Amino acid sequence: MVRDFSLLEDLEEIVQLASQPIPERPDGIVCVAKYTSTTRKECIPTEQEYERIARRNPATIFLRCYEEYENAHLLLGQVNVAIWPTYDIFYG
């Protein structure tokens, strides 16, 4: 499952929680954030594969921010998205 977000505060909170140790994963949980768009031609073909990867890896947190979300332009500027799509991977 992919969870959508559009605020830096949401991303920071999720990544911080994912970094907490749990017995099965003392270094925390891997978190993947995708910055994408519903209209950019280079992003559209990646959506199905991202959903498939998320379904096959339930022990990883998959996040997604669409350029078209309200206030997403602020987040995209804060994380310096320069190419589409962009992925950030957080661990530990």
QUIFENTA-V187090 format. One record per backbone hydrogen bond with DSSP energy under -0.5 kcal/mol. CO is the residue of the C=O (numbers start at 1). NH is the residue of the N-H. If there is no record, write none. Layout:
<<CO NH> <CO NH>>
This chain:
<<1 62> <3 64> <7 11> <8 12> <9 13> <10 14> <11 15> <12 16> <13 17> <14 18> <15 19> <17 20> <18 29> <22 25> <25 22> <25 28> <30 61> <31 90> <32 63> <33 88> <34 36> <34 65> <35 85> <35 86> <36 67> <40 43> <40 44> <41 45> <43 46> <43 47> <44 47> <46 50> <47 51> <48 52> <49 53> <50 54> <51 55> <52 56> <53 57> <54 57> <57 60> <60 62> <61 32> <62 3> <63 34> <64 5> <65 36> <66 69> <69 72> <71 74> <71 75> <72 76> <73 77> <74 78> <75 79> <76 81> <77 80> <80 82> <86 35> <88 33> <90 31>>
